[in-house]
Amino acid sequence: MVATISELPFRERPALELLNLVGERPEPDEEYAGYGWARVPRLWLAERGSPARSVDDALLLALHCPDDGEALTADVELYFELPEPPPVTVLASRFFAVWLPRLPTDVSAIVLALCNPHEARLATPPSARAPLHYALGEVESWQSRDDGRIELRAPSWRRTP
């Protein structure tokens, strides 16, 4: 049983596995609840009405929020399905305070693959050494068949200073 945030099994994983992009899929898997982190040399952020933009040398954090999570204006409730029930929830701000110092800091950006259905406006975590990119709304991950690029799609993306 997980007793503290630092005990969560938040591990490095290959980016394609982390984003559930291994193998063919016609649509995103709404039941997928994998989480962890990966370093990616480049990924693309796409939003409606604008061309996708690249983010280079990124620390990618794949996280999930509960479907019935609390509507917060400046934070997101995170949801972790664990190998042994019950699942755990924690505020993103508290999670970042514990986990960001343990992750690579020599990156140019931090990208959250995290649905943000209540469109919370996130602040830069105090321990972040790079800008944080996060979505407003639902996030879908895709891999281009043409060039293999990883793309995260959301209604809108924000970047903290």
CNS distance restraints for C-alpha pairs under 8 A (distance, minus, plus):
assign (resid   1 and name CA) (resid  84 and name CA) 6.80 0.50 0.50
assign (resid   1 and name CA) (resid  85 and name CA) 7.87 0.50 0.50
assign (resid   2 and name CA) (resid   7 and name CA) 5.78 0.50 0.50
assign (resid   2 and name CA) (resid   8 and name CA) 6.36 0.50 0.50
assign (resid   3 and name CA) (resid   7 and name CA) 6.83 0.50 0.50
assign (resid   4 and name CA) (resid   8 and name CA) 7.21 0.50 0.50
assign (resid   5 and name CA) (resid  90 and name CA) 7.77 0.50 0.50
assign (resid   5 and name CA) (resid  95 and name CA) 6.53 0.50 0.50
assign (resid   5 and name CA) (resid  98 and name CA) 6.93 0.50 0.50
assign (resid   6 and name CA) (resid  98 and name CA) 6.32 0.50 0.50
assign (resid   6 and name CA) (resid  99 and name CA) 6.99 0.50 0.50
assign (resid   9 and name CA) (resid  82 and name CA) 7.97 0.50 0.50
assign (resid  10 and name CA) (resid  35 and name CA) 6.75 0.50 0.50
assign (resid  10 and name CA) (resid  36 and name CA) 4.84 0.50 0.50
assign (resid  10 and name CA) (resid  37 and name CA) 7.27 0.50 0.50
assign (resid  11 and name CA) (resid  35 and name CA) 7.91 0.50 0.50
assign (resid  11 and name CA) (resid  36 and name CA) 4.94 0.50 0.50
assign (resid  11 and name CA) (resid  37 and name CA) 6.19 0.50 0.50
assign (resid  12 and name CA) (resid  36 and name CA) 5.74 0.50 0.50
assign (resid  12 and name CA) (resid  37 and name CA) 4.79 0.50 0.50
assign (resid  12 and name CA) (resid  38 and name CA) 5.46 0.50 0.50
assign (resid  13 and name CA) (resid  17 and name CA) 6.77 0.50 0.50
assign (resid  13 and name CA) (resid  18 and name CA) 5.82 0.50 0.50
assign (resid  13 and name CA) (resid  36 and name CA) 6.41 0.50 0.50
assign (resid  13 and name CA) (resid  37 and name CA) 6.06 0.50 0.50
assign (resid  13 and name CA) (resid  38 and name CA) 5.72 0.50 0.50
assign (resid  14 and name CA) (resid  18 and name CA) 6.00 0.50 0.50
assign (resid  14 and name CA) (resid  38 and name CA) 6.21 0.50 0.50
assign (resid  15 and name CA) (resid  19 and name CA) 6.19 0.50 0.50
assign (resid  15 and name CA) (resid  37 and name CA) 7.70 0.50 0.50
assign (resid  15 and name CA) (resid  38 and name CA) 5.54 0.50 0.50
assign (resid  15 and name CA) (resid  39 and name CA) 7.45 0.50 0.50
assign (resid  15 and name CA) (resid  40 and name CA) 7.03 0.50 0.50
assign (resid  15 and name CA) (resid  60 and name CA) 7.97 0.50 0.50
assign (resid  16 and name CA) (resid  20 and name CA) 6.06 0.50 0.50
assign (resid  16 and name CA) (resid  21 and name CA) 4.83 0.50 0.50
assign (resid  16 and name CA) (resid  22 and name CA) 5.76 0.50 0.50
assign (resid  17 and name CA) (resid  21 and name CA) 5.93 0.50 0.50
assign (resid  17 and name CA) (resid  22 and name CA) 5.74 0.50 0.50
assign (resid  18 and name CA) (resid  34 and name CA) 6.52 0.50 0.50
assign (resid  18 and name CA) (resid  35 and name CA) 6.46 0.50 0.50
assign (resid  18 and name CA) (resid  36 and name CA) 6.62 0.50 0.50
assign (resid  18 and name CA) (resid  37 and name CA) 7.26 0.50 0.50
assign (resid  18 and name CA) (resid  38 and name CA) 7.62 0.50 0.50
assign (resid  18 and name CA) (resid  62 and name CA) 6.82 0.50 0.50
assign (resid  19 and name CA) (resid  34 and name CA) 7.63 0.50 0.50
assign (resid  19 and name CA) (resid  62 and name CA) 7.07 0.50 0.50
assign (resid  19 and name CA) (resid 141 and name CA) 6.30 0.50 0.50
assign (resid  20 and name CA) (resid  32 and name CA) 7.46 0.50 0.50
assign (resid  20 and name CA) (resid  34 and name CA) 7.78 0.50 0.50
assign (resid  20 and name CA) (resid 141 and name CA) 7.86 0.50 0.50
assign (resid  21 and name CA) (resid  25 and name CA) 7.86 0.50 0.50
assign (resid  21 and name CA) (resid 141 and name CA) 7.51 0.50 0.50
assign (resid  21 and name CA) (resid 142 and name CA) 6.84 0.50 0.50
assign (resid  21 and name CA) (resid 143 and name CA) 6.72 0.50 0.50
assign (resid  28 and name CA) (resid 140 and name CA) 6.58 0.50 0.50
assign (resid  28 and name CA) (resid 141 and name CA) 7.22 0.50 0.50
assign (resid  33 and name CA) (resid  63 and name CA) 7.93 0.50 0.50
assign (resid  33 and name CA) (resid  64 and name CA) 6.54 0.50 0.50
assign (resid  33 and name CA) (resid  80 and name CA) 7.62 0.50 0.50
assign (resid  33 and name CA) (resid  81 and name CA) 6.92 0.50 0.50
assign (resid  34 and name CA) (resid  62 and name CA) 7.39 0.50 0.50
assign (resid  34 and name CA) (resid  63 and name CA) 7.44 0.50 0.50
assign (resid  34 and name CA) (resid  64 and name CA) 7.96 0.50 0.50
assign (resid  34 and name CA) (resid  81 and name CA) 8.00 0.50 0.50
assign (resid  35 and name CA) (resid  61 and name CA) 7.55 0.50 0.50
assign (resid  35 and name CA) (resid  62 and name CA) 4.90 0.50 0.50
assign (resid  35 and name CA) (resid  63 and name CA) 5.14 0.50 0.50
assign (resid  35 and name CA) (resid  64 and name CA) 7.27 0.50 0.50
assign (resid  35 and name CA) (resid  80 and name CA) 7.68 0.50 0.50
assign (resid  36 and name CA) (resid  61 and name CA) 6.04 0.50 0.50
assign (resid  36 and name CA) (resid  62 and name CA) 5.43 0.50 0.50
assign (resid  36 and name CA) (resid  63 and name CA) 6.99 0.50 0.50
assign (resid  37 and name CA) (resid  59 and name CA) 7.04 0.50 0.50
assign (resid  37 and name CA) (resid  60 and name CA) 5.48 0.50 0.50
assign (resid  37 and name CA) (resid  61 and name CA) 4.56 0.50 0.50
assign (resid  37 and name CA) (resid  62 and name CA) 6.07 0.50 0.50
assign (resid  38 and name CA) (resid  59 and name CA) 5.98 0.50 0.50
assign (resid  38 and name CA) (resid  60 and name CA) 5.22 0.50 0.50
assign (resid  38 and name CA) (resid  61 and name CA) 6.79 0.50 0.50
assign (resid  39 and name CA) (resid  57 and name CA) 7.15 0.50 0.50
assign (resid  39 and name CA) (resid  58 and name CA) 5.81 0.50 0.50
assign (resid  39 and name CA) (resid  59 and name CA) 4.74 0.50 0.50
assign (resid  39 and name CA) (resid  60 and name CA) 6.01 0.50 0.50
assign (resid  40 and name CA) (resid  56 and name CA) 7.50 0.50 0.50
assign (resid  40 and name CA) (resid  57 and name CA) 5.90 0.50 0.50
assign (resid  40 and name CA) (resid  58 and name CA) 5.35 0.50 0.50
assign (resid  40 and name CA) (resid  59 and name CA) 6.48 0.50 0.50
assign (resid  40 and name CA) (resid  60 and name CA) 6.86 0.50 0.50
assign (resid  41 and name CA) (resid  56 and name CA) 5.47 0.50 0.50
assign (resid  41 and name CA) (resid  57 and name CA) 4.47 0.50 0.50
assign (resid  41 and name CA) (resid  58 and name CA) 6.35 0.50 0.50
assign (resid  42 and name CA) (resid  54 and name CA) 6.52 0.50 0.50
assign (resid  42 and name CA) (resid  55 and name CA) 5.57 0.50 0.50
assign (resid  42 and name CA) (resid  56 and name CA) 4.28 0.50 0.50
assign (resid  42 and name CA) (resid  57 and name CA) 5.91 0.50 0.50
assign (resid  42 and name CA) (resid  58 and name CA) 6.77 0.50 0.50
assign (resid  42 and name CA) (resid 149 and name CA) 7.95 0.50 0.50
assign (resid  42 and name CA) (resid 150 and name CA) 7.81 0.50 0.50
assign (resid  43 and name CA) (resid  54 and name CA) 5.65 0.50 0.50
assign (resid  43 and name CA) (resid  55 and name CA) 5.47 0.50 0.50
assign (resid  43 and name CA) (resid  56 and name CA) 6.62 0.50 0.50
assign (resid  43 and name CA) (resid  58 and name CA) 7.77 0.50 0.50
assign (resid  43 and name CA) (resid 149 and name CA) 6.60 0.50 0.50
assign (resid  43 and name CA) (resid 150 and name CA) 5.15 0.50 0.50
assign (resid  43 and name CA) (resid 151 and name CA) 5.90 0.50 0.50
assign (resid  43 and name CA) (resid 152 and name CA) 7.72 0.50 0.50
assign (resid  44 and name CA) (resid  52 and name CA) 5.93 0.50 0.50
assign (resid  44 and name CA) (resid  53 and name CA) 5.38 0.50 0.50
assign (resid  44 and name CA) (resid  54 and name CA) 4.34 0.50 0.50
assign (resid  44 and name CA) (resid  55 and name CA) 6.02 0.50 0.50
assign (resid  44 and name CA) (resid 149 and name CA) 7.43 0.50 0.50
assign (resid  44 and name CA) (resid 150 and name CA) 6.18 0.50 0.50
assign (resid  44 and name CA) (resid 151 and name CA) 4.57 0.50 0.50
assign (resid  44 and name CA) (resid 152 and name CA) 6.20 0.50 0.50
assign (resid  45 and name CA) (resid  52 and name CA) 5.34 0.50 0.50
assign (resid  45 and name CA) (resid  53 and name CA) 5.40 0.50 0.50
assign (resid  45 and name CA) (resid  54 and name CA) 6.33 0.50 0.50
assign (resid  45 and name CA) (resid  55 and name CA) 7.37 0.50 0.50
assign (resid  45 and name CA) (resid 151 and name CA) 5.84 0.50 0.50
assign (resid  45 and name CA) (resid 152 and name CA) 5.06 0.50 0.50
assign (resid  45 and name CA) (resid 153 and name CA) 6.06 0.50 0.50
assign (resid  45 and name CA) (resid 154 and name CA) 7.84 0.50 0.50
assign (resid  45 and name CA) (resid 157 and name CA) 7.48 0.50 0.50
assign (resid  46 and name CA) (resid  50 and name CA) 7.13 0.50 0.50
assign (resid  46 and name CA) (resid  51 and name CA) 6.56 0.50 0.50
assign (resid  46 and name CA) (resid  52 and name CA) 4.16 0.50 0.50
assign (resid  46 and name CA) (resid  53 and name CA) 6.56 0.50 0.50
assign (resid  46 and name CA) (resid 151 and name CA) 6.84 0.50 0.50
assign (resid  46 and name CA) (resid 152 and name CA) 6.08 0.50 0.50
assign (resid  46 and name CA) (resid 153 and name CA) 4.68 0.50 0.50
assign (resid  46 and name CA) (resid 154 and name CA) 6.40 0.50 0.50
assign (resid  46 and name CA) (resid 156 and name CA) 7.94 0.50 0.50
assign (resid  46 and name CA) (resid 157 and name CA) 7.93 0.50 0.50
assign (resid  47 and name CA) (resid  51 and name CA) 7.37 0.50 0.50
assign (resid  47 and name CA) (resid  52 and name CA) 6.79 0.50 0.50
assign (resid  47 and name CA) (resid 153 and name CA) 5.77 0.50 0.50
assign (resid  47 and name CA) (resid 154 and name CA) 5.19 0.50 0.50
assign (resid  47 and name CA) (resid 155 and name CA) 5.07 0.50 0.50
assign (resid  47 and name CA) (resid 156 and name CA) 5.20 0.50 0.50
assign (resid  47 and name CA) (resid 157 and name CA) 6.84 0.50 0.50
assign (resid  48 and name CA) (resid 154 and name CA) 7.34 0.50 0.50
assign (resid  48 and name CA) (resid 155 and name CA) 5.55 0.50 0.50
assign (resid  48 and name CA) (resid 156 and name CA) 7.04 0.50 0.50
assign (resid  55 and name CA) (resid 109 and name CA) 7.25 0.50 0.50
assign (resid  56 and name CA) (resid 108 and name CA) 6.86 0.50 0.50
assign (resid  56 and name CA) (resid 109 and name CA) 7.32 0.50 0.50
assign (resid  57 and name CA) (resid 107 and name CA) 5.59 0.50 0.50
assign (resid  57 and name CA) (resid 108 and name CA) 5.42 0.50 0.50
assign (resid  57 and name CA) (resid 109 and name CA) 6.61 0.50 0.50
assign (resid  58 and name CA) (resid 107 and name CA) 5.71 0.50 0.50
assign (resid  58 and name CA) (resid 108 and name CA) 5.91 0.50 0.50
assign (resid  58 and name CA) (resid 109 and name CA) 4.75 0.50 0.50
assign (resid  58 and name CA) (resid 110 and name CA) 5.48 0.50 0.50
assign (resid  58 and name CA) (resid 111 and name CA) 6.52 0.50 0.50
assign (resid  59 and name CA) (resid 104 and name CA) 7.44 0.50 0.50
assign (resid  59 and name CA) (resid 107 and name CA) 6.35 0.50 0.50
assign (resid  59 and name CA) (resid 109 and name CA) 6.26 0.50 0.50
assign (resid  59 and name CA) (resid 110 and name CA) 4.73 0.50 0.50
assign (resid  59 and name CA) (resid 111 and name CA) 6.15 0.50 0.50
assign (resid  60 and name CA) (resid 110 and name CA) 5.99 0.50 0.50
assign (resid  60 and name CA) (resid 111 and name CA) 4.89 0.50 0.50
assign (resid  60 and name CA) (resid 112 and name CA) 6.07 0.50 0.50
assign (resid  60 and name CA) (resid 113 and name CA) 7.04 0.50 0.50
assign (resid  61 and name CA) (resid 110 and name CA) 7.41 0.50 0.50
assign (resid  61 and name CA) (resid 111 and name CA) 6.19 0.50 0.50
assign (resid  61 and name CA) (resid 112 and name CA) 4.99 0.50 0.50
assign (resid  61 and name CA) (resid 113 and name CA) 5.97 0.50 0.50
assign (resid  61 and name CA) (resid 114 and name CA) 7.95 0.50 0.50
assign (resid  62 and name CA) (resid 112 and name CA) 6.13 0.50 0.50
assign (resid  62 and name CA) (resid 113 and name CA) 4.68 0.50 0.50
assign (resid  62 and name CA) (resid 114 and name CA) 6.19 0.50 0.50
assign (resid  63 and name CA) (resid  78 and name CA) 6.86 0.50 0.50
assign (resid  63 and name CA) (resid  79 and name CA) 7.53 0.50 0.50
assign (resid  63 and name CA) (resid  80 and name CA) 8.00 0.50 0.50
assign (resid  63 and name CA) (resid 112 and name CA) 7.24 0.50 0.50
assign (resid  63 and name CA) (resid 113 and name CA) 6.19 0.50 0.50
assign (resid  63 and name CA) (resid 114 and name CA) 5.12 0.50 0.50
assign (resid  64 and name CA) (resid  78 and name CA) 5.59 0.50 0.50
assign (resid  64 and name CA) (resid  79 and name CA) 5.40 0.50 0.50
assign (resid  64 and name CA) (resid  80 and name CA) 7.10 0.50 0.50
assign (resid  64 and name CA) (resid 114 and name CA) 5.54 0.50 0.50
assign (resid  64 and name CA) (resid 115 and name CA) 6.49 0.50 0.50
assign (resid  65 and name CA) (resid  69 and name CA) 6.63 0.50 0.50
assign (resid  65 and name CA) (resid  76 and name CA) 7.16 0.50 0.50
assign (resid  65 and name CA) (resid  77 and name CA) 5.74 0.50 0.50
assign (resid  65 and name CA) (resid  78 and name CA) 4.43 0.50 0.50
assign (resid  65 and name CA) (resid  79 and name CA) 4.89 0.50 0.50
assign (resid  65 and name CA) (resid 114 and name CA) 7.24 0.50 0.50
assign (resid  65 and name CA) (resid 115 and name CA) 6.55 0.50 0.50
assign (resid  65 and name CA) (resid 116 and name CA) 7.44 0.50 0.50
assign (resid  66 and name CA) (resid  77 and name CA) 7.17 0.50 0.50
assign (resid  66 and name CA) (resid  78 and name CA) 6.70 0.50 0.50
assign (resid  66 and name CA) (resid  79 and name CA) 5.44 0.50 0.50
assign (resid  69 and name CA) (resid  77 and name CA) 6.14 0.50 0.50
assign (resid  70 and name CA) (resid  76 and name CA) 7.93 0.50 0.50
assign (resid  70 and name CA) (resid  77 and name CA) 6.78 0.50 0.50
assign (resid  71 and name CA) (resid  76 and name CA) 7.82 0.50 0.50
assign (resid  71 and name CA) (resid 118 and name CA) 5.58 0.50 0.50
assign (resid  71 and name CA) (resid 120 and name CA) 7.97 0.50 0.50
assign (resid  72 and name CA) (resid  76 and name CA) 6.42 0.50 0.50
assign (resid  72 and name CA) (resid 118 and name CA) 6.87 0.50 0.50
assign (resid  72 and name CA) (resid 120 and name CA) 6.09 0.50 0.50
assign (resid  73 and name CA) (resid 118 and name CA) 7.42 0.50 0.50
assign (resid  73 and name CA) (resid 119 and name CA) 7.23 0.50 0.50
assign (resid  73 and name CA) (resid 120 and name CA) 4.47 0.50 0.50
assign (resid  73 and name CA) (resid 121 and name CA) 6.16 0.50 0.50
assign (resid  74 and name CA) (resid 120 and name CA) 4.85 0.50 0.50
assign (resid  74 and name CA) (resid 121 and name CA) 4.84 0.50 0.50
assign (resid  74 and name CA) (resid 122 and name CA) 5.23 0.50 0.50
assign (resid  74 and name CA) (resid 123 and name CA) 7.28 0.50 0.50
assign (resid  75 and name CA) (resid  91 and name CA) 6.65 0.50 0.50
assign (resid  75 and name CA) (resid  92 and name CA) 6.20 0.50 0.50
assign (resid  75 and name CA) (resid  93 and name CA) 6.47 0.50 0.50
assign (resid  75 and name CA) (resid 120 and name CA) 5.76 0.50 0.50
assign (resid  75 and name CA) (resid 121 and name CA) 7.03 0.50 0.50
assign (resid  75 and name CA) (resid 122 and name CA) 5.96 0.50 0.50
assign (resid  76 and name CA) (resid  91 and name CA) 5.78 0.50 0.50
assign (resid  76 and name CA) (resid  92 and name CA) 5.40 0.50 0.50
assign (resid  76 and name CA) (resid  93 and name CA) 7.76 0.50 0.50
assign (resid  76 and name CA) (resid 116 and name CA) 6.93 0.50 0.50
assign (resid  76 and name CA) (resid 120 and name CA) 6.62 0.50 0.50
assign (resid  77 and name CA) (resid  89 and name CA) 6.46 0.50 0.50
assign (resid  77 and name CA) (resid  90 and name CA) 5.69 0.50 0.50
assign (resid  77 and name CA) (resid  91 and name CA) 4.50 0.50 0.50
assign (resid  77 and name CA) (resid  92 and name CA) 5.98 0.50 0.50
assign (resid  78 and name CA) (resid  89 and name CA) 5.32 0.50 0.50
assign (resid  78 and name CA) (resid  90 and name CA) 5.26 0.50 0.50
assign (resid  78 and name CA) (resid  91 and name CA) 5.79 0.50 0.50
assign (resid  78 and name CA) (resid  92 and name CA) 5.96 0.50 0.50
assign (resid  79 and name CA) (resid  87 and name CA) 7.06 0.50 0.50
assign (resid  79 and name CA) (resid  88 and name CA) 5.87 0.50 0.50
assign (resid  79 and name CA) (resid  89 and name CA) 4.58 0.50 0.50
assign (resid  79 and name CA) (resid  90 and name CA) 6.85 0.50 0.50
assign (resid  80 and name CA) (resid  87 and name CA) 5.56 0.50 0.50
assign (resid  80 and name CA) (resid  88 and name CA) 5.16 0.50 0.50
assign (resid  80 and name CA) (resid  89 and name CA) 6.26 0.50 0.50
assign (resid  81 and name CA) (resid  85 and name CA) 7.41 0.50 0.50
assign (resid  81 and name CA) (resid  86 and name CA) 7.50 0.50 0.50
assign (resid  81 and name CA) (resid  87 and name CA) 4.64 0.50 0.50
assign (resid  81 and name CA) (resid  88 and name CA) 6.71 0.50 0.50
assign (resid  82 and name CA) (resid  86 and name CA) 7.01 0.50 0.50
assign (resid  82 and name CA) (resid  87 and name CA) 5.64 0.50 0.50
assign (resid  82 and name CA) (resid  88 and name CA) 7.47 0.50 0.50
assign (resid  90 and name CA) (resid  94 and name CA) 6.94 0.50 0.50
assign (resid  90 and name CA) (resid  95 and name CA) 6.61 0.50 0.50
assign (resid  91 and name CA) (resid  95 and name CA) 6.25 0.50 0.50
assign (resid  92 and name CA) (resid  96 and name CA) 5.98 0.50 0.50
assign (resid  93 and name CA) (resid  97 and name CA) 6.25 0.50 0.50
assign (resid  93 and name CA) (resid 125 and name CA) 6.90 0.50 0.50
assign (resid  94 and name CA) (resid  98 and name CA) 6.56 0.50 0.50
assign (resid  95 and name CA) (resid  99 and name CA) 5.97 0.50 0.50
assign (resid  96 and name CA) (resid 100 and name CA) 5.16 0.50 0.50
assign (resid  96 and name CA) (resid 125 and name CA) 6.54 0.50 0.50
assign (resid  96 and name CA) (resid 127 and name CA) 7.81 0.50 0.50
assign (resid  97 and name CA) (resid 101 and name CA) 7.34 0.50 0.50
assign (resid  97 and name CA) (resid 125 and name CA) 7.00 0.50 0.50
assign (resid  97 and name CA) (resid 126 and name CA) 7.37 0.50 0.50
assign (resid  97 and name CA) (resid 127 and name CA) 6.73 0.50 0.50
assign (resid  98 and name CA) (resid 102 and name CA) 7.56 0.50 0.50
assign (resid  99 and name CA) (resid 103 and name CA) 6.63 0.50 0.50
assign (resid 100 and name CA) (resid 104 and name CA) 7.94 0.50 0.50
assign (resid 100 and name CA) (resid 127 and name CA) 6.32 0.50 0.50
assign (resid 100 and name CA) (resid 128 and name CA) 6.65 0.50 0.50
assign (resid 101 and name CA) (resid 105 and name CA) 7.63 0.50 0.50
assign (resid 101 and name CA) (resid 127 and name CA) 6.15 0.50 0.50
assign (resid 101 and name CA) (resid 128 and name CA) 7.79 0.50 0.50
assign (resid 105 and name CA) (resid 128 and name CA) 7.64 0.50 0.50
assign (resid 105 and name CA) (resid 129 and name CA) 6.23 0.50 0.50
assign (resid 105 and name CA) (resid 130 and name CA) 7.78 0.50 0.50
assign (resid 106 and name CA) (resid 129 and name CA) 7.95 0.50 0.50
assign (resid 107 and name CA) (resid 129 and name CA) 7.99 0.50 0.50
assign (resid 107 and name CA) (resid 130 and name CA) 6.77 0.50 0.50
assign (resid 108 and name CA) (resid 130 and name CA) 5.64 0.50 0.50
assign (resid 108 and name CA) (resid 131 and name CA) 7.37 0.50 0.50
assign (resid 109 and name CA) (resid 130 and name CA) 4.94 0.50 0.50
assign (resid 109 and name CA) (resid 131 and name CA) 5.15 0.50 0.50
assign (resid 109 and name CA) (resid 132 and name CA) 6.13 0.50 0.50
assign (resid 109 and name CA) (resid 133 and name CA) 7.38 0.50 0.50
assign (resid 110 and name CA) (resid 130 and name CA) 6.32 0.50 0.50
assign (resid 110 and name CA) (resid 131 and name CA) 6.13 0.50 0.50
assign (resid 110 and name CA) (resid 132 and name CA) 4.76 0.50 0.50
assign (resid 110 and name CA) (resid 133 and name CA) 6.13 0.50 0.50
assign (resid 111 and name CA) (resid 132 and name CA) 5.89 0.50 0.50
assign (resid 111 and name CA) (resid 133 and name CA) 4.74 0.50 0.50
assign (resid 111 and name CA) (resid 134 and name CA) 6.26 0.50 0.50
assign (resid 112 and name CA) (resid 132 and name CA) 7.50 0.50 0.50
assign (resid 112 and name CA) (resid 133 and name CA) 6.18 0.50 0.50
assign (resid 112 and name CA) (resid 134 and name CA) 5.20 0.50 0.50
assign (resid 112 and name CA) (resid 135 and name CA) 7.52 0.50 0.50
assign (resid 113 and name CA) (resid 134 and name CA) 7.32 0.50 0.50
assign (resid 113 and name CA) (resid 135 and name CA) 7.84 0.50 0.50
assign (resid 113 and name CA) (resid 139 and name CA) 6.56 0.50 0.50
assign (resid 113 and name CA) (resid 141 and name CA) 7.96 0.50 0.50
assign (resid 113 and name CA) (resid 152 and name CA) 7.23 0.50 0.50
assign (resid 114 and name CA) (resid 134 and name CA) 7.25 0.50 0.50
assign (resid 114 and name CA) (resid 135 and name CA) 7.05 0.50 0.50
assign (resid 114 and name CA) (resid 138 and name CA) 7.58 0.50 0.50
assign (resid 114 and name CA) (resid 139 and name CA) 6.26 0.50 0.50
assign (resid 115 and name CA) (resid 135 and name CA) 6.79 0.50 0.50
assign (resid 115 and name CA) (resid 136 and name CA) 7.42 0.50 0.50
assign (resid 115 and name CA) (resid 137 and name CA) 5.82 0.50 0.50
assign (resid 115 and name CA) (resid 138 and name CA) 4.43 0.50 0.50
assign (resid 115 and name CA) (resid 139 and name CA) 5.09 0.50 0.50
assign (resid 116 and name CA) (resid 120 and name CA) 6.60 0.50 0.50
assign (resid 116 and name CA) (resid 135 and name CA) 6.28 0.50 0.50
assign (resid 116 and name CA) (resid 136 and name CA) 5.38 0.50 0.50
assign (resid 116 and name CA) (resid 137 and name CA) 4.74 0.50 0.50
assign (resid 116 and name CA) (resid 138 and name CA) 5.99 0.50 0.50
assign (resid 116 and name CA) (resid 139 and name CA) 7.88 0.50 0.50
assign (resid 117 and name CA) (resid 136 and name CA) 6.81 0.50 0.50
assign (resid 117 and name CA) (resid 137 and name CA) 4.46 0.50 0.50
assign (resid 117 and name CA) (resid 138 and name CA) 5.94 0.50 0.50
assign (resid 118 and name CA) (resid 136 and name CA) 7.61 0.50 0.50
assign (resid 118 and name CA) (resid 137 and name CA) 6.92 0.50 0.50
assign (resid 119 and name CA) (resid 135 and name CA) 7.71 0.50 0.50
assign (resid 119 and name CA) (resid 136 and name CA) 4.59 0.50 0.50
assign (resid 119 and name CA) (resid 137 and name CA) 5.82 0.50 0.50
assign (resid 120 and name CA) (resid 136 and name CA) 7.14 0.50 0.50
assign (resid 122 and name CA) (resid 134 and name CA) 7.89 0.50 0.50
assign (resid 122 and name CA) (resid 160 and name CA) 7.63 0.50 0.50
assign (resid 123 and name CA) (resid 160 and name CA) 6.46 0.50 0.50
assign (resid 124 and name CA) (resid 128 and name CA) 6.64 0.50 0.50
assign (resid 124 and name CA) (resid 131 and name CA) 7.18 0.50 0.50
assign (resid 124 and name CA) (resid 132 and name CA) 6.38 0.50 0.50
assign (resid 124 and name CA) (resid 160 and name CA) 5.69 0.50 0.50
assign (resid 124 and name CA) (resid 161 and name CA) 7.07 0.50 0.50
assign (resid 128 and name CA) (resid 132 and name CA) 7.82 0.50 0.50
assign (resid 131 and name CA) (resid 159 and name CA) 6.46 0.50 0.50
assign (resid 131 and name CA) (resid 160 and name CA) 5.51 0.50 0.50
assign (resid 131 and name CA) (resid 161 and name CA) 5.70 0.50 0.50
assign (resid 132 and name CA) (resid 159 and name CA) 5.51 0.50 0.50
assign (resid 132 and name CA) (resid 160 and name CA) 5.26 0.50 0.50
assign (resid 132 and name CA) (resid 161 and name CA) 7.63 0.50 0.50
assign (resid 133 and name CA) (resid 157 and name CA) 6.83 0.50 0.50
assign (resid 133 and name CA) (resid 158 and name CA) 5.65 0.50 0.50
assign (resid 133 and name CA) (resid 159 and name CA) 4.47 0.50 0.50
assign (resid 133 and name CA) (resid 160 and name CA) 6.64 0.50 0.50
assign (resid 134 and name CA) (resid 157 and name CA) 5.72 0.50 0.50
assign (resid 134 and name CA) (resid 158 and name CA) 5.44 0.50 0.50
assign (resid 134 and name CA) (resid 159 and name CA) 6.50 0.50 0.50
assign (resid 135 and name CA) (resid 139 and name CA) 6.87 0.50 0.50
assign (resid 135 and name CA) (resid 154 and name CA) 6.09 0.50 0.50
assign (resid 135 and name CA) (resid 155 and name CA) 7.47 0.50 0.50
assign (resid 135 and name CA) (resid 156 and name CA) 5.75 0.50 0.50
assign (resid 135 and name CA) (resid 157 and name CA) 4.40 0.50 0.50
assign (resid 135 and name CA) (resid 158 and name CA) 6.10 0.50 0.50
assign (resid 136 and name CA) (resid 154 and name CA) 6.99 0.50 0.50
assign (resid 136 and name CA) (resid 155 and name CA) 6.51 0.50 0.50
assign (resid 136 and name CA) (resid 156 and name CA) 5.30 0.50 0.50
assign (resid 136 and name CA) (resid 157 and name CA) 6.03 0.50 0.50
assign (resid 136 and name CA) (resid 158 and name CA) 7.36 0.50 0.50
assign (resid 137 and name CA) (resid 154 and name CA) 6.28 0.50 0.50
assign (resid 137 and name CA) (resid 155 and name CA) 6.00 0.50 0.50
assign (resid 137 and name CA) (resid 156 and name CA) 7.08 0.50 0.50
assign (resid 138 and name CA) (resid 154 and name CA) 5.71 0.50 0.50
assign (resid 138 and name CA) (resid 155 and name CA) 7.13 0.50 0.50
assign (resid 139 and name CA) (resid 152 and name CA) 6.44 0.50 0.50
assign (resid 139 and name CA) (resid 153 and name CA) 5.50 0.50 0.50
assign (resid 139 and name CA) (resid 154 and name CA) 4.75 0.50 0.50
assign (resid 139 and name CA) (resid 155 and name CA) 7.96 0.50 0.50
assign (resid 140 and name CA) (resid 152 and name CA) 5.62 0.50 0.50
assign (resid 140 and name CA) (resid 153 and name CA) 5.11 0.50 0.50
assign (resid 140 and name CA) (resid 154 and name CA) 6.61 0.50 0.50
assign (resid 141 and name CA) (resid 150 and name CA) 7.30 0.50 0.50
assign (resid 141 and name CA) (resid 151 and name CA) 5.80 0.50 0.50
assign (resid 141 and name CA) (resid 152 and name CA) 4.59 0.50 0.50
assign (resid 141 and name CA) (resid 153 and name CA) 6.34 0.50 0.50
assign (resid 142 and name CA) (resid 150 and name CA) 5.95 0.50 0.50
assign (resid 142 and name CA) (resid 151 and name CA) 5.13 0.50 0.50
assign (resid 142 and name CA) (resid 152 and name CA) 6.34 0.50 0.50
assign (resid 142 and name CA) (resid 153 and name CA) 7.75 0.50 0.50
assign (resid 143 and name CA) (resid 148 and name CA) 5.66 0.50 0.50
assign (resid 143 and name CA) (resid 149 and name CA) 5.55 0.50 0.50
assign (resid 143 and name CA) (resid 150 and name CA) 4.62 0.50 0.50
assign (resid 143 and name CA) (resid 151 and name CA) 5.99 0.50 0.50
assign (resid 144 and name CA) (resid 148 and name CA) 4.72 0.50 0.50
assign (resid 144 and name CA) (resid 149 and name CA) 5.27 0.50 0.50
assign (resid 144 and name CA) (resid 150 and name CA) 6.61 0.50 0.50
assign (resid 144 and name CA) (resid 151 and name CA) 7.50 0.50 0.50
